C-alpha cells in the first residue's frame, strides 16, 4: 500500500493536462441499498437502507479534489440469540480525496486518487426482545480509512449519455467497535480495537447530460465490502473483531 500511494503521488506530480472540461461536478440525491452484515458466532444483520448522498469534484490544473458525504438510516433485522425485527440502523460516511486528472484523446478522463475517510455504523436494539426472549443491545463501529482508487469518466460536448466508474481499495487505519449490553447484563460496555480491516468499493455511473454545462441525471449502481479479521481477540470481543459486510445499491442523483 505504501508503494501504491507513492506511485499515485508521482502521477499527480508528473502528469500533464491535455483537455479542458467545465472544472467541477456537484451531484446530490437519494440512494437505496441492501446490507448483509455477519459476525463470528452466527450474529447477523440484514435489511434495506435508504439514504442521501452528496458529492463534489473540483478539477484544477495540477490536482483534483473529491468530497463525498452520505447518510443512511432504516430499520433492519438482527439475528443472533433469536431474531429481532425493526432494529434502528444508521450509517455515516465522510471522505476527502486528492487526485490527478489524466486525459485521453480529449474524450476520457482517468483520475487516480487517495485520501482519508471516516465511517460510522450504529445498530441499536435496546429495549427490544428477541424471539428467544434475549434483550437487545447497542453496537457502534467506527473506521478511519485510506481510500486509494481510480475514477474513469467519459467526457461529452453535448447532451447525451456518458459513462463513468470508480474502483477503490480501502485500507483501514484505525477501527473500533463499541458494544453496550442491556440492563439484564449490567449495561456493560465492551470496546474492541481492530487491527486488521479493509474494504472494496465499486461504482458504475450512467449519466444523462441535459445541457453542455454538465447538468443532468446520474444513475449509479454500487457495491461496498468491508471485512475485519482479528484472530487474537477472545470471548465476546472476538465476534465483533471478526466481521464482514456486503452492500449492494443504486443512487439516483442530480448533477449540477
C-alpha positions in Angstrom: 0.0 0.0 0.0 2.9 2.4 0.7 4.3 1.7 -2.8 0.9 2.2 -4.4 0.4 5.5 -2.6 3.9 6.7 -3.7 3.1 5.7 -7.3 -0.2 7.7 -7.3 1.6 10.7 -5.8 4.2 10.5 -8.6 1.4 10.5 -11.2 -0.1 13.6 -9.6 3.2 15.4 -9.8 4.3 14.4 -13.3 1.3 14.1 -15.5 0.0 16.9 -17.7 -3.5 18.0 -18.6 -4.4 17.8 -22.3 -8.1 18.6 -22.2 -10.4 21.0 -20.6 -13.9 20.3 -19.1 -16.1 22.6 -17.0 -13.9 22.2 -13.9 -16.3 20.9 -11.3 -19.2 18.4 -10.7 -21.8 18.6 -7.9 -24.1 15.6 -7.5 -26.8 15.1 -4.9 -29.7 12.7 -4.4 -31.1 9.7 -2.6 -29.9 6.1 -2.7 -31.2 2.7 -1.6 -29.2 -0.4 -0.8 -29.4 -3.9 0.7 -26.9 -4.6 3.5 -25.9 -8.0 4.8 -23.6 -8.0 7.8 -22.3 -11.0 9.7 -20.1 -11.7 12.7 -18.2 -14.7 14.1 -20.6 -16.6 16.3 -23.6 -16.6 13.9 -24.6 -13.0 14.6 -26.0 -11.2 11.5 -27.8 -8.0 10.5 -29.6 -7.5 7.2 -32.1 -5.3 5.5 -32.8 -2.3 3.2 -31.2 1.1 3.9 -32.3 4.4 2.4 -30.1 7.5 2.5 -28.8 10.6 0.8 -25.5 11.3 -1.0 -23.7 14.5 -1.9 -20.5 14.5 -4.0 -18.4 17.4 -5.1 -15.5 17.2 -7.5 -13.2 20.1 -8.4 -10.7 19.9 -11.2 -7.6 22.2 -11.1 -4.6 22.4 -13.4 -2.4 20.2 -11.2 -4.9 18.4 -8.9 -8.4 17.1 -8.3 -10.4 17.3 -5.1 -13.2 14.9 -4.3 -15.6 15.3 -1.3 -18.2 12.6 -0.6 -20.8 12.7 2.2 -23.5 10.1 2.8 -26.0 9.2 5.4 -28.4 6.3 5.6 -31.0 5.2 8.2 -33.6 2.5 8.3 -34.9 -0.5 10.3 -33.2 -3.8 9.7 -33.4 -7.3 11.1 -30.9 -8.7 13.7 -30.2 -12.4 14.2 -28.2 -14.0 17.0 -29.7 -15.5 20.1 -33.1 -15.3 18.4 -34.3 -12.7 15.9 -35.2 -9.1 16.4 -37.1 -7.2 13.8 -37.2 -3.4 13.0 -33.8 -2.6 14.6 -32.6 1.0 14.1 -29.5 1.2 11.8 -27.6 4.4 10.9 -24.5 4.7 8.6 -22.4 7.9 8.2 -19.6 8.2 5.7 -17.4 11.3 5.1 -14.5 11.2 2.6 -12.0 13.7 1.2 -9.6 12.7 -1.6 -7.0 14.3 -3.9 -6.1 13.1 -7.3 -4.6 13.9 -10.7 -6.7 14.0 -13.9 -5.2 12.3 -17.0 -6.9 12.9 -20.3 -7.1 10.5 -23.3 -7.9 11.9 -26.8 -9.8 14.8 -25.1 -12.6 12.3 -24.6 -11.8 10.3 -21.5 -10.7 11.4 -18.0 -8.8 9.0 -15.8 -8.2 10.1 -12.2 -6.1 8.1 -9.7 -6.7 9.4 -6.2 -6.1 8.8 -2.5 -7.4 10.4 0.7 -9.0 10.0 4.1 -12.4 8.6 5.1 -14.5 8.3 8.3 -17.3 5.8 8.6 -19.6 5.1 11.5 -22.2 2.4 11.6 -24.7 2.2 14.5 -27.2 -0.6 15.4 -29.5 -0.2 18.4 -31.9 -2.9 19.5 -32.0 -1.9 23.2 -35.5 -2.1 24.7 -36.4 -5.0 22.3 -36.6 -8.7 23.0 -35.5 -11.4 20.5 -37.7 -14.4 19.6 -35.8 -16.3 22.3 -36.5 -13.6 24.9 -32.9 -12.2 24.9 -32.6 -8.4 25.3 -31.2 -6.3 22.5 -28.0 -4.2 22.7 -26.3 -1.2 21.0 -23.3 -1.7 18.8 -21.2 1.0 17.0 -18.4 0.6 14.6 -16.0 3.4 13.6 -13.5 3.3 10.8 -10.8 5.8 9.9 -9.6 4.6 6.5 -7.4 5.5 3.5 -9.3 5.2 0.1 -7.0 4.5 -2.8 -8.7 4.3 -6.2 -9.1 5.3 -9.8 -12.0 7.1 -11.5 -12.9 6.7 -15.2 -15.2 9.3 -16.8 -16.3 9.8 -20.4 -16.4 13.5 -21.5 -19.0 14.6 -24.0 -19.6 18.0 -25.5 -23.4 17.8 -26.0 -26.5 16.4 -24.3 -26.5 12.6 -24.2 -25.3 9.6 -22.2 -21.9 9.5 -20.5 -20.3 6.6 -18.7 -18.1 6.6 -15.6 -16.8 4.3 -12.9 -14.8 4.1 -9.7 -12.7 1.2 -8.4 -11.3 1.6 -4.9 -9.4 -0.2 -2.2 -9.8 1.0 1.4 -7.0 0.5 4.0 -8.5 0.8 7.5 -6.0 2.8 9.6 -8.0 2.8 12.9 -11.0 0.8 13.7 -13.0 0.4 16.9 -16.2 -1.4 17.9 -18.2 -0.4 21.0 -21.0 -2.7 22.3 -23.3 -1.6 25.1 -25.2 -4.5 26.6 -28.7 -4.4 28.0 -29.9 -3.8 31.6 -30.1 -7.6 32.2 -26.3 -7.8 31.6 -25.5 -4.7 33.7 -25.2 -2.1 30.9 -21.6 -3.3 30.3 -19.6 -1.6 27.6 -17.2 -3.7 25.5 -14.7 -1.8 23.4 -12.6 -3.6 20.8 -9.8 -2.1 18.8 -9.5 -3.9 15.4 -6.0 -4.4 14.0 -6.8 -5.9 10.5 -9.6 -4.4 8.4 -10.1 -3.4 4.8 -12.7 -2.6 2.2 -13.5 -2.5 -1.5 -15.8 -0.1 -3.3 -17.1 -0.3 -6.9 -19.3 2.3 -8.7 -20.7 2.3 -12.2 -22.1 5.7 -13.3 -24.6 6.3 -16.1 -25.1 10.0 -16.6 -27.7 11.6 -18.9 -26.5 15.1 -19.7 -29.2 17.6 -20.3 -27.1 20.5 -21.3 -23.5 21.2 -22.4 -22.6 22.6 -18.9 -22.8 19.1 -17.4 -26.1 19.3 -15.7 -28.1 16.1 -15.8 -29.3 12.9 -14.1 -27.0 10.2 -12.7 -27.9 6.6 -12.2 -25.1 4.9 -10.1 -25.2 1.2 -9.1 -22.6 0.4 -6.5 -21.2 -2.4 -4.3 -19.3 -2.0 -1.0 -17.5 -4.6 1.0 -15.9 -4.4 4.5 -14.0 -7.1 6.4 -12.2 -7.3 9.7 -10.3 -10.3 11.0 -8.5 -10.3 14.3 -7.7 -13.8 15.5 -6.1 -12.6 18.7 -9.4 -11.5 20.2 -11.3 -13.9 22.5 -14.7 -14.1 24.2 -17.5 -11.7 23.1 -14.9 -9.3 21.6 -14.0 -12.0 19.1 -17.4 -11.7 17.5 -17.2 -8.1 16.5 -13.5 -8.3 15.7 -14.2 -10.8 13.0 -17.0 -9.5 10.8 -17.8 -8.7 7.2 -20.5 -6.7 5.3 -21.8 -6.6 1.8 -23.9 -3.7 0.5 -25.5 -3.5 -3.0 -27.4 -0.4 -4.0 -28.2 2.3 -6.5 -28.1 6.1 -6.3 -30.3 8.5 -8.3 -28.5 11.8 -8.4 -28.9 15.2 -9.9 -25.8 16.7 -11.4 -25.4 20.5 -11.3 
